[in-house]
């Protein structure tokens, strides 16, 4: 999810790297989970290699949530809430000003009210209070008569505030998901999955995710008659919004939260969420993670950036239609203002960079820039330059700023290196914040550039991870159709990226909007539109030669219709890459009955054999030469042997690898019973019976992969194509004016099959006699018509059956083929 297009300047420094994956792990997933090979490749390349993990990932709704009782300090939390209910204590929830802090506060308010509390909610103002819980605020709450403070999405490093709460004797419960201070003194409970003493199996919850788990834990405190409704109404849609807006990894329990939350939002959104979607002109039923990430999240965050986060909170919890309309209109104004301020500040910053190109790092400050949009501006500048960015708003004597850093740099570490020049500063590798006195700004800028230069040895070139390099003219739409089963995509599980190599773009693109690109990846008759935002600068390259495109899956929703519309994330001059065939490779599960375990069928026709240890490769057996010689019409072995020896489709020796056999052969001991690669389709009844016995012997479902292709089958059949015309038969007959060795006949300008069939027809008509070495004309023979040869009729019937066998093996759906083979239906000529 997300726009991650690379500008031309960044793309020229960018490395496109193939994601590593194990073919063995891919095959295991295909066989165990019955997903398409492309879906399996994408999972394996992201570290999901075991069938159990893949099943949990693909079907999170069928796996239970983790037990909230495993969260640290959950029992003191529940005991204190129960005491607050019975003693009618005053409770205040302290949230945060971003979307995660706002949604987590709304979730706790929902839960506390359902168990009988009447909590107040406080959300700090970004400009006035800053992030986190403060000691002076605790003093104020104590003076107002509150008995219990519960934080959400903050507090895990609030040493001073915790100490002050203990001094004042007001109970404080911290619930958070940021990296914690392990030994905070003062809080009654500290609930954070990152704590070293936590037994909770998943650390990557958002603040809203932690709040949702606490809401689950409070279920026993809900009156029994209301518990079912409480379960049903738990605001998992808000937990989903907080998770996505806070860019948490979409793995583990987050995946369950996001999938269930999206389902809730699409089917039955709360009034507040529906108002948000209406203001963004998004229908709930068509909502995606992009809707949340680019429409809902920014609107909630706009309140905290430019107004008060209370606007967004009140919208989420309101049931009043007029209030909802007023609040959503105010949020819409804030969001439009955010976009305008961000665009103006970004344009101003880029203009300054064009005038004075940066070295090492971008370090800028401006009194016209609003502090609430600096993170957006920093991200845009980092995208444009590929450098770490530090931008600030000048407010009096201070500059309040935001930092973003690309891979290979660490924004938090860079600020730590210049901490002697800052009033405050800190953060993570990718994002950080700081405050600097303007009197020291010049020194701060110089020091950051120096620190950035020291990162040169550690920094890595921007990298774009590619799931597959494909031939641009191959239809990629079939592969893209395999992608949605893996949704949702986001942090921790990015959308797959495919490279279309050596793409010829002349006449296939148009420009639109402010520097955007639209390309037809398909044909005029069957177009496949792809869009590339801010990539119009590549238009000349598209006109003058092949380029490589990097695309990711995307959809376009319009008038109730959904169509695939890939996003172009990068373009580069074409380089030579090892390409992968873009085959559909369908997978299906086949139940056979009759004592045969069900199998998973993988249609890999046209691909290469699997090079996997323990995979059984099955081809024609060693006795096939004898079988073919005896089953095909005709009595002269010399030309049949010659056809076999010369056929490129039937190589001499074993099939590839040690774990291989022919139909009817011994099963190699290396076979682990999991995968059978069919390198040649069965033709005889005994072949099918042997295959059936092999699959039955495993006692479990096996992956059966069809790995042969049209080229090999057609090459074999072409070796038997005979032009048994009157003219060719006359050529053979004239050659036999004198007895002629059979070997010499092979020198005639005829194919081996044509020679053999013509000679067999002449023998059948009594015009020629043959022994093992010599052919000669028969004596005292009457003239006969070639059409009178019974042999020719048998040969035509035989080759037609082989053609039918080949067509069936190549064109019939793979699952239907395997079912036919294993049930013993006719396939080819009988012996």
C-alpha positions in Angstrom: 0.0 0.0 0.0 1.2 3.5 -0.7 2.8 5.6 -3.4 6.5 4.7 -3.5 7.5 6.1 -6.9 11.1 6.9 -7.5 12.0 10.2 -9.2 14.4 10.0 -12.1 17.3 11.3 -9.9 16.7 8.6 -7.3 16.0 5.9 -9.9 19.4 6.4 -11.5 21.0 5.6 -8.2 18.6 2.8 -7.4 19.5 -0.9 -7.5 16.8 -3.4 -8.6 17.4 -6.6 -6.7 15.6 -9.9 -7.2 14.0 -11.2 -4.0 15.6 -14.4 -2.9 13.4 -17.5 -2.5 13.6 -21.2 -2.2 11.9 -23.2 -4.9 11.6 -26.1 -2.4 9.7 -23.9 0.0 7.5 -22.6 -2.9 6.6 -26.2 -3.9 5.8 -27.2 -0.3 3.4 -24.3 0.1 1.7 -25.0 -3.3 1.2 -28.7 -2.2 0.2 -28.0 1.4 -2.0 -24.9 1.0 -3.1 -25.3 -2.7 -2.3 -21.8 -3.6 -0.9 -20.6 -6.9 2.9 -20.8 -7.5 3.0 -17.1 -7.9 1.3 -16.5 -4.6 3.6 -19.0 -3.0 6.7 -17.3 -4.5 5.6 -14.0 -3.0 5.0 -15.5 0.4 8.3 -17.3 0.5 10.2 -14.3 -0.7 8.8 -12.5 2.4 9.9 -15.2 4.8 6.6 -17.2 5.1 7.9 -20.6 4.2 6.0 -23.1 6.4 2.5 -24.3 5.5 1.1 -23.5 8.9 2.4 -20.0 8.8 1.0 -19.5 5.3 -2.4 -20.8 6.2 -2.5 -18.4 9.2 -1.4 -15.6 7.0 -3.9 -16.3 4.2 -6.8 -17.0 6.6 -6.3 -14.9 9.7 -10.0 -14.9 10.4 -9.9 -18.6 11.0 -7.2 -18.3 13.7 -8.0 -17.1 17.2 -6.8 -13.8 18.7 -4.0 -14.1 21.2 -5.1 -14.2 24.8 -5.0 -10.6 26.3 -4.3 -12.3 29.7 -0.7 -12.7 28.4 -0.1 -8.9 28.3 2.1 -7.6 31.2 0.3 -6.2 34.2 -3.1 -7.2 32.9 -4.3 -8.4 36.3 -3.5 -5.2 38.1 -5.3 -3.3 35.2 -8.4 -5.4 35.5 -8.5 -5.2 39.3 -8.1 -1.5 39.3 -10.9 -1.0 36.7 -13.2 -3.3 38.7 -12.5 -1.2 41.8 -13.2 2.0 39.9 -16.5 0.5 38.8 -17.6 -0.5 42.3 -16.3 2.8 44.0 -17.6 5.1 41.2 -14.1 6.6 40.7 -13.4 9.4 38.3 -11.3 8.1 35.4 -9.5 10.1 32.6 -8.1 8.6 29.4 -4.9 10.3 28.1 -4.5 9.7 24.4 -2.3 11.3 21.7 -2.9 13.8 18.8 -2.3 11.4 15.9 -4.7 8.9 14.3 -3.4 6.0 16.4 -3.8 8.0 19.7 -7.2 9.3 18.7 -8.6 5.8 17.7 -7.1 4.1 20.8 -8.7 6.7 23.1 -12.1 6.1 21.3 -11.7 2.3 21.8 -11.0 2.6 25.6 -13.9 5.0 26.0 -16.2 2.5 24.3 -15.0 -0.3 26.6 -15.0 1.7 29.8 -18.5 2.9 29.2 -19.7 -0.6 28.6 -18.4 -1.8 32.0 -20.0 1.1 33.8 -17.5 3.9 33.9 -17.9 7.5 32.7 -14.4 8.4 31.6 -13.2 11.8 30.4 -10.8 11.9 27.5 -7.9 14.2 27.1 -5.9 14.6 23.8 -2.9 16.9 23.9 -2.5 19.7 21.4 0.6 19.2 19.2 1.6 22.9 19.3 0.8 23.6 23.0 1.5 20.4 24.9 3.6 18.2 22.6 3.8 14.5 22.8 3.3 12.4 25.9 2.0 12.8 29.4 3.4 15.6 31.5 3.8 16.0 35.2 2.0 19.4 35.3 -1.0 17.8 33.6 -1.1 15.1 36.3 -1.1 17.7 39.0 -4.0 19.4 37.3 -6.0 16.1 37.1 -5.3 15.5 40.8 -6.6 18.9 41.7 -9.7 18.3 39.6 -10.5 15.2 41.7 -9.7 12.3 39.3 -8.8 9.0 40.9 -7.4 7.1 37.9 -5.4 8.0 34.8 -5.2 5.5 31.9 -2.9 6.4 29.0 -3.1 5.0 25.6 -0.5 5.3 22.8 1.9 7.1 25.2 3.6 7.0 28.6 6.1 4.2 28.3 9.1 6.6 28.8 7.4 9.2 31.0 9.7 9.0 34.0 8.9 12.4 35.4 5.2 12.0 35.0 5.2 8.6 36.6 7.2 9.8 39.6 4.8 12.8 40.1 1.7 10.5 40.0 3.3 8.4 42.8 4.0 11.5 44.8 0.5 12.8 44.5 -1.1 9.4 45.2 -3.1 9.3 41.9 -3.3 5.9 40.3 -1.7 5.7 36.8 -2.0 2.9 34.3 0.2 3.1 31.2 -0.9 1.4 28.0 1.4 1.9 25.0 3.2 0.3 22.2 6.4 2.4 21.9 9.8 1.2 23.1 9.5 1.4 26.9 11.6 2.3 29.9 11.8 -1.0 31.6 11.8 0.0 35.2 9.4 3.0 35.5 8.6 3.8 39.1 5.1 4.8 40.0 2.5 3.3 37.6 0.1 0.9 39.0 0.3 -1.1 35.7 2.4 -0.8 32.6 0.9 -2.6 29.7 3.2 -2.7 26.7 4.0 -5.8 24.5 7.6 -4.6 24.1 8.4 -5.0 27.8 11.0 -7.7 28.4 8.7 -9.4 31.0 5.8 -9.5 28.6 4.5 -13.0 27.7 2.4 -11.7 24.9 3.5 -13.5 21.6 3.2 -10.5 19.3 5.0 -7.2 19.9 3.9 -5.1 16.9 0.5 -3.9 18.0 -0.4 -0.3 17.5 -1.6 1.9 20.3 -5.2 1.2 19.0 -4.3 -2.5 18.9 -3.3 -2.5 22.5 -6.5 -0.7 23.4 -8.5 -3.3 21.5 -6.8 -6.1 23.4 -7.7 -4.3 26.7 -11.3 -4.0 25.5 -11.2 -7.8 24.9 -9.8 -8.4 28.4 -12.6 -6.3 29.9 -15.3 -8.7 28.6 -15.8 -10.5 32.0 -16.7 -7.1 33.6 -19.5 -6.6 31.2 -22.9 -7.7 32.5 -23.6 -11.3 31.2 -26.7 -10.3 29.3 -24.7 -7.7 27.3 -21.6 -9.7 26.6 -22.6 -11.0 23.2 -23.5 -7.5 22.0 -20.2 -6.3 23.4 -18.2 -8.9 21.5 -20.1 -8.0 18.3 -19.7 -4.2 18.7 -16.1 -4.1 19.7 -14.7 -1.3 17.5 -12.2 -3.4 15.6 -12.6 -0.9 12.7 -11.0 1.7 14.8 -8.2 -0.7 15.8 -7.7 -1.3 12.0 -7.5 2.4 11.3 -5.0 3.0 14.0 -2.9 0.1 12.9 -2.8 1.3 9.3 -2.4 5.0 10.0 0.5 4.3 12.4 2.2 2.2 9.6 2.4 -1.0 11.7 3.6 -4.2 10.1 0.7 -6.2 8.6 1.8 -9.5 10.0 0.7 -11.7 12.9 -2.2 -10.4 14.9 -2.2 -7.1 13.1 -3.3 -9.0 10.0 -6.3 -10.3 11.8 -7.2 -6.9 13.2 -6.9 -5.3 9.7 -8.8 -8.0 7.8 -11.7 -8.1 10.4 -11.6 -4.3 10.7 -12.0 -3.8 7.0 -14.8 -6.3 6.9 -16.6 -4.4 9.6 -16.0 -1.0 8.0 -17.3 -2.3 4.6 -20.4 -4.0 6.1 -21.4 -1.8 9.0 -19.2 1.3 9.6 -19.9 3.4 12.7 -21.5 6.8 12.1 -18.3 8.6 12.5 -16.3 6.4 10.2 -19.1 6.6 7.6 -19.0 10.4 7.8 -15.2 10.3 7.2 -15.7 8.1 4.1 -18.5 10.3 2.8 -16.3 13.4 3.1 -13.7 11.5 1.1 -16.3 10.4 -1.4 -15.5 6.7 -0.7 -18.2 4.1 -0.6 -17.7 1.8 2.5 -18.2 -1.4 0.5 -15.3 -0.4 -1.8 -12.9 0.7 1.0 -9.3 -0.6 0.9 -6.2 -0.1 2.9 -5.4 2.7 0.4 -8.7 4.3 1.5 -7.5 4.2 5.1 -3.9 5.2 4.4 -4.6 8.1 2.0 -8.1 9.2 2.9 -9.2 8.3 6.4 -5.8 8.5 8.2 -4.8 11.9 6.8 -8.1 13.4 7.8 -7.8 12.3 11.4 -4.2 13.4 11.5 -5.1 16.8 10.0 -7.0 17.6 13.1 -4.0 17.0 15.3 -1.7 18.8 12.9 -3.6 22.0 12.3 -6.6 22.2 14.7 -7.3 20.1 17.8 -7.3 16.2 17.8 -10.6 16.6 19.7 -12.3 17.3 16.4 -11.4 13.9 15.1 -12.1 12.1 18.4 -15.6 13.7 18.7 -16.4 12.6 15.1 -15.5 9.0 15.8 -17.6 8.7 18.9 -20.6 10.9 17.9 -24.0 9.5 17.1 -25.6 12.9 16.3 -26.2 13.5 12.6 -25.8 17.3 12.8 -22.6 17.1 14.9 -21.2 14.5 12.5 -21.9 16.8 9.5 -20.3 19.8 11.2 -17.3 17.9 12.4 -16.6 16.1 9.1 -16.9 19.4 7.3 -14.3 21.0 9.7 -12.0 18.0 9.2 -12.3 18.3 5.5 -11.3 22.0 5.7 -8.3 21.0 7.9 -7.3 18.3 5.5 -7.5 20.7 2.5 -5.4 23.2 4.4 -2.9 20.5 5.3 -2.5 19.6 1.6 -2.1 23.2 0.5 0.4 24.1 3.2 2.3 20.9 2.5 2.4 21.6 -1.3 3.5 25.2 -0.8 6.2 24.3 1.7 7.4 21.4 -0.4 7.6 23.6 -3.5 9.4 26.3 -1.6 11.9 23.8 -0.3 12.5 22.2 -3.7 13.1 25.7 -5.2 15.7 26.4 -2.5 17.4 23.0 -3.3 17.5 23.7 -7.0 19.2 27.0 -6.3 21.6 25.4 -3.8 21.9 21.6 -4.4 22.4 19.8 -1.1 25.4 17.7 -0.1 25.2 15.0 2.5 21.8 16.0 4.0 19.0 18.5 3.4 18.8 20.9 6.4 16.2 23.8 5.9 14.2 26.1 8.2 11.5 28.6 7.3 9.2 30.8 9.4 6.4 30.3 6.9 6.3 26.5 7.3 3.6 25.2 9.7 5.0 22.8 12.2 2.1 20.4 11.7 3.1 19.5 8.1 6.9 19.2 8.5 6.8 15.4 8.5 5.0 15.4 5.1 7.5 17.9 3.7 10.5 15.9 5.0 9.2 12.7 3.4 8.6 14.4 0.0 12.1 15.9 0.0 13.7 12.6 1.0 11.8 11.0 -1.9 13.1 13.7 -4.3 16.7 13.7 -3.2 17.4 10.3 -1.6 19.1 12.1 1.2 18.3 12.4 5.0 16.2 15.5 5.5 15.9 17.9 8.5 13.2 20.6 8.1 12.0 23.1 10.7 9.5 25.8 11.4 11.0 28.9 12.9 8.9 30.1 15.8 10.6 33.0 17.6 14.0 32.0 18.9 13.4 28.3 18.3 13.2 26.0 15.3 10.9 23.0 15.7 11.6 20.3 13.2 11.0 16.9 11.7 13.5 14.5 10.2 13.2 11.6 7.7 16.1 9.3 6.6 16.4 6.8 3.8 17.8 3.3 4.1 21.5 3.4 5.2 21.0 6.4 7.4 19.6 6.7 11.0 17.8 10.0 11.7 17.7 9.3 15.5 21.4 8.5 15.6 22.3 11.5 13.6 20.4 13.8 16.0 22.0 12.0 19.0 25.4 12.8 17.4 24.6 16.6 17.5 22.7 16.6 20.8 24.9 19.3 22.2 23.4 21.7 19.6 19.7 20.8 20.2 17.2 21.7 22.9 15.5 18.4 22.4 15.7 15.7 19.8 15.2 12.0 19.2 13.4 9.3 17.3 13.9 6.3 15.2 16.1 5.4 12.2 13.5 6.5 9.6 11.9 9.4 11.5 12.7 11.8 14.3 11.9 15.2 15.7 14.1 18.1 17.1 14.1 21.6 18.6 17.1 23.9 18.0 17.8 27.5 19.1 18.0 29.7 16.0 21.3 31.2 17.3 22.8 27.7 16.8 21.1 26.8 13.6 24.2 27.4 11.4 26.3 25.1 13.6 23.5 22.5 13.7 23.3 22.5 9.9 27.1 22.2 9.4 27.3 19.4 12.0 24.5 17.4 10.4 26.1 17.6 7.0 29.4 16.3 8.6 27.6 13.5 10.3 25.8 12.6 7.0 29.2 12.4 5.3 30.4 9.9 7.9 27.4 7.7 7.0 28.7 7.4 3.4 30.6 4.3 4.2 27.6 2.7 5.8 24.9 4.0 3.5 23.6 1.7 0.8 22.2 2.6 -2.6 18.5 2.8 -2.7 17.2 -0.6 -3.4 14.0 -1.8 -5.1 13.1 -5.4 -4.4 11.7 -7.2 -7.4 9.6 -10.4 -7.1 10.2 -11.4 -10.7 11.8 -10.0 -13.9 9.4 -10.7 -16.8 9.4 -10.4 -20.5 7.4 -7.2 -21.2 5.5 -8.7 -24.1 4.2 -11.6 -22.1 0.7 -11.1 -20.6 1.3 -10.0 -17.0 -2.4 -9.7 -16.2 -2.7 -13.4 -15.4 0.1 -13.1 -12.8 -1.5 -9.9 -11.3 -4.8 -11.7 -10.9 -3.0 -14.1 -8.4 -2.0 -11.2 -6.2 -5.3 -10.2 -4.4 -5.4 -13.4 -2.4 -2.4 -12.1 -0.4 -4.0 -8.7 0.5 -3.8 -6.6 2.6 -0.4 -5.2 1.8 1.5 -2.6 3.8 4.4 -2.2 6.2 6.0 -5.5 6.9 4.3 -7.1 3.9 4.8 -4.9 0.9 2.9 -5.4 -2.3 4.8 -7.5 -4.8 6.7 -5.7 -7.5 7.3 -7.1 -11.0 9.7 -5.8 -13.6 8.6 -5.7 -17.2 11.9 -5.8 -19.0 12.8 -4.2 -22.4 9.4 -2.5 -22.7 8.9 -0.5 -25.9 6.9 2.5 -24.9 6.6 4.6 -28.0 3.0 5.4 -28.8 1.8 3.5 -25.7 1.7 6.3 -23.1 0.0 9.5 -22.3 0.7 12.3 -19.8 -1.9 13.6 -17.3 -2.3 15.8 -14.3 0.8 17.4 -12.8 3.6 15.2 -14.1 1.9 11.8 -14.2 2.2 9.0 -16.7 -0.3 6.5 -18.0 1.0 3.5 -20.0 -0.9 0.7 -21.8 0.8 -2.6 -20.8 -1.6 -4.6 -22.9 -2.7 -4.3 -26.5 -5.1 -2.0 -28.3 -7.6 -4.8 -28.3 -7.0 -5.8 -24.7 -5.6 -2.8 -22.8 -4.1 -2.9 -19.4 -3.7 0.6 -18.0 -0.9 1.3 -15.6 -0.3 4.7 -13.9 2.9 6.3 -12.7 2.7 9.3 -10.4 5.3 12.0 -10.9 7.1 9.9 -13.6 6.4 12.1 -16.6 10.1 13.0 -16.9 10.6 9.5 -18.3 8.5 10.3 -21.4 11.6 10.9 -23.7 13.1 7.6 -22.6 9.9 5.8 -23.5 10.1 7.4 -27.0 13.7 6.6 -27.7 14.3 3.0 -26.6 13.4 0.1 -24.4 13.1 0.7 -20.7 12.4 -1.5 -17.7 9.2 -0.9 -15.7 8.7 -1.8 -12.1 5.0 -2.3 -11.4 2.9 -3.3 -8.4 -0.7 -4.5 -8.1 -3.3 -1.8 -8.1 -7.1 -1.5 -8.6 -9.4 1.1 -10.0 -12.9 1.4 -8.5 -15.4 3.3 -10.5 -19.2 3.2 -10.8 -19.3 -0.1 -8.8 -16.7 -1.8 -11.1 -13.3 -2.9 -10.1 -10.5 -3.4 -12.6 -6.8 -4.1 -12.3 -4.8 -1.0 -12.8 -1.1 -1.6 -11.9 1.0 1.2 -10.4 4.4 2.0 -12.0 6.7 2.5 -9.1 10.0 3.0 -11.0 11.4 3.2 -14.5 15.0 2.7 -15.6 17.0 2.3 -18.8 16.8 -1.3 -19.9 19.4 -3.7 -18.4 20.0 -7.4 -19.1 18.3 -9.6 -16.6 17.5 -13.3 -16.3 13.8 -13.4 -17.1 11.2 -15.8 -15.7 8.3 -17.2 -17.8 5.1 -15.5 -17.0 3.0 -18.7 -17.1 -0.5 -18.8 -15.5 0.4 -22.0 -13.5 -3.0 -22.8 -12.1 -3.3 -24.9 -9.0 -6.3 -26.9 -7.9 -7.2 -29.6 -5.4 -8.5 -32.8 -6.8 -10.5 -35.4 -4.7 -10.4 -38.8 -6.4 -12.1 -41.2 -4.2 -11.7 -45.0 -4.5 -9.0 -45.2 -1.9 -6.7 -42.6 -3.6 -5.8 -39.7 -1.5 -6.7 -36.3 -2.9 -3.9 -34.5 -4.7 -3.0 -30.9 -5.4 -2.4 -30.4 -9.1 0.0 -27.7 -10.3 -0.2 -26.8 -14.0 3.4 -26.1 -14.8 3.2 -27.1 -18.5 5.8 -25.2 -20.5 8.1 -24.6 -17.5 11.2 -26.3 -16.4 11.5 -29.4 -14.2 11.7 -28.7 -10.5 15.3 -28.9 -9.3 14.4 -30.0 -5.8 15.8 -32.7 -3.5 13.2 -35.4 -2.8 11.0 -34.5 -5.8 10.2 -37.5 -7.9 10.6 -36.8 -11.7 8.6 -39.2 -13.9 9.2 -39.6 -17.6 8.9 -42.4 -20.2 10.3 -45.8 -19.0 13.4 -47.6 -20.3 11.2 -50.1 -22.1 9.3 -47.5 -24.0 11.4 -48.0 -27.1 10.4 -51.7 -27.3 6.8 -50.7 -26.6 6.7 -48.1 -29.3 8.3 -50.4 -31.8 5.8 -53.2 -31.1 2.7 -51.1 -30.8 3.2 -49.0 -33.9 2.1 -50.5 -37.3 4.8 -52.0 -39.4 7.2 -54.9 -39.3 10.6 -53.3 -40.1 12.5 -52.2 -37.0 15.3 -50.3 -38.7 13.4 -47.1 -39.4 11.6 -47.1 -36.1 14.9 -47.5 -34.2 16.3 -44.6 -36.3 13.3 -42.3 -35.4 13.8 -43.1 -31.7 17.6 -42.5 -31.8 17.2 -39.2 -33.7 14.3 -37.8 -31.6 15.5 -34.7 -29.6 12.3 -35.0 -27.5 13.5 -38.4 -26.1 17.0 -37.9 -24.7 19.1 -41.0 -24.1 19.7 -41.8 -20.4 17.9 -40.9 -17.2 15.6 -37.9 -16.6 17.3 -35.0 -14.8 18.5 -35.7 -11.3 19.0 -38.8 -9.3 15.4 -38.9 -8.0 13.8 -39.9 -11.3 12.2 -42.8 -12.9 10.1 -43.9 -15.8 6.6 -45.3 -15.8 6.7 -48.8 -14.4 10.2 -48.2 -12.9 11.4 -48.5 -9.3 10.7 -45.6 -6.9 14.0 -44.0 -5.9 14.6 -44.1 -2.1 15.3 -40.4 -2.1 11.6 -39.5 -2.8 10.0 -38.0 0.2 6.4 -38.7 -1.0 5.5 -35.0 -1.3 6.0 -33.9 -5.0 5.7 -35.7 -8.3 6.9 -33.8 -11.4 5.4 -35.3 -14.6 8.0 -34.7 -17.3 6.1 -36.8 -19.9 2.4 -37.5 -19.9 1.3 -41.2 -19.4 0.1 -42.8 -22.6 -0.4 -46.5 -21.8 -3.0 -48.0 -19.4 -0.1 -49.5 -17.5 1.5 -46.0 -17.1 -1.7 -44.7 -15.5 -2.0 -47.7 -13.3 1.6 -47.3 -12.1 1.0 -43.6 -11.4 -2.1 -44.4 -9.4 -0.3 -47.0 -7.3 2.5 -44.5 -6.6 0.2 -41.8 -5.3 -1.9 -44.3 -3.3 1.2 -45.7 -1.6 2.0 -42.3 0.0 -1.1 -42.4 2.2 -1.5 -38.7 1.9 -2.2 -36.0 -0.6 0.7 -35.4 -3.0 1.5 -32.4 -5.2 1.3 -33.5 -8.8 3.0 -31.0 -11.1 2.7 -31.2 -14.9 6.1 -30.1 -16.2 6.1 -31.1 -19.9 5.6 -28.7 -22.7 4.3 -28.5 -26.3 7.8 -28.3 -27.8 8.9 -31.8 -26.6 5.6 -33.5 -27.5 5.4 -31.8 -30.9 9.1 -32.7 -31.6 8.4 -36.4 -30.9 5.2 -36.4 -33.1 7.0 -34.6 -35.9 9.5 -37.4 -36.0 6.7 -39.7 -37.0 5.2 -37.4 -39.6 5.3 -39.2 -42.9 4.6 -37.9 -46.4 3.4 -41.2 -47.9 2.5 -39.8 -51.3 2.5 -41.6 -54.6 5.6 -39.5 -55.6 7.6 -40.4 -52.5 6.6 -44.1 -52.7 7.8 -44.1 -56.3 11.2 -42.7 -55.2 11.6 -45.6 -52.9 10.4 -48.1 -55.5 12.8 -46.8 -58.2 15.7 -47.1 -55.7 15.1 -50.8 -55.5 15.9 -51.7 -59.2 18.6 -53.7 -57.6 18.5 -55.3 -54.1 19.5 -52.4 -51.7 20.8 -52.5 -48.1 18.3 -50.9 -45.8 21.1 -48.6 -44.5 21.5 -47.2 -48.0 17.8 -46.3 -48.2 18.3 -44.0 -45.3 20.4 -41.8 -47.7 17.4 -41.0 -49.8 16.2 -37.3 -49.6 13.2 -38.4 -47.4 12.6 -38.2 -43.7 13.0 -41.4 -41.8 9.3 -41.7 -41.1 8.4 -41.1 -44.8 10.9 -43.7 -45.9 9.7 -46.2 -43.4 6.0 -45.8 -44.1 6.5 -45.8 -47.9 8.6 -49.0 -47.6 6.1 -50.6 -45.2 3.2 -49.8 -47.6 5.1 -51.3 -50.6 5.7 -54.5 -48.6 2.0 -54.5 -47.5 1.0 -54.3 -51.2 3.3 -57.1 -52.1 5.5 -54.9 -54.3 8.6 -55.2 -52.2 10.2 -57.9 -50.1 12.5 -57.2 -47.1 14.7 -59.3 -44.9 16.7 -57.9 -41.9 19.3 -56.2 -44.1 18.1 -55.8 -47.7 15.0 -54.7 -49.6 14.2 -55.8 -53.1 11.4 -55.7 -55.6 9.0 -58.6 -55.6 8.9 -60.7 -58.7 5.8 -61.1 -61.0 3.7 -58.5 -59.2 0.6 -56.8 -60.5 0.3 -53.0 -60.3 -1.5 -51.9 -57.0 -2.9 -48.6 -55.9 -1.3 -47.0 -52.8 -4.7 -46.4 -51.3 -5.2 -50.2 -51.1 -2.6 -50.5 -48.4 -4.2 -51.6 -45.1 -0.9 -50.6 -43.4 -1.3 -47.0 -44.4 -4.8 -47.0 -42.9 -3.5 -48.4 -39.6 -0.7 -45.9 -39.6 -3.1 -43.0 -40.1 -5.3 -44.2 -37.3 -2.3 -44.7 -35.0 -0.8 -41.3 -35.6 -4.2 -39.7 -35.2 -4.5 -41.3 -31.8 -1.0 -40.0 -30.8 -2.1 -36.6 -31.9 -5.2 -36.8 -29.8 -3.1 -37.9 -26.8 -0.8 -35.0 -27.3 -3.6 -32.4 -27.8 -5.3 -33.8 -24.7 -2.1 -33.6 -22.6 -1.4 -30.0 -23.7 -4.9 -28.4 -23.8 -7.1 -30.1 -21.3 -7.3 -28.5 -17.8 -4.6 -30.0 -15.6 -7.0 -31.1 -12.8 -9.2 -32.8 -15.4 -6.2 -34.5 -16.9 -4.9 -35.9 -13.6 -8.4 -37.1 -12.7 -8.6 -38.9 -16.0 -5.2 -40.5 -15.6 -5.8 -41.7 -12.1 -9.2 -43.1 -12.9 -7.9 -45.1 -15.8 -9.7 -43.3 -18.6 -8.3 -43.9 -22.1 -5.4 -41.7 -23.1 -3.5 -43.1 -26.1 -2.8 -46.1 -28.3 -3.0 -49.5 -26.7 -0.2 -51.9 -26.8 
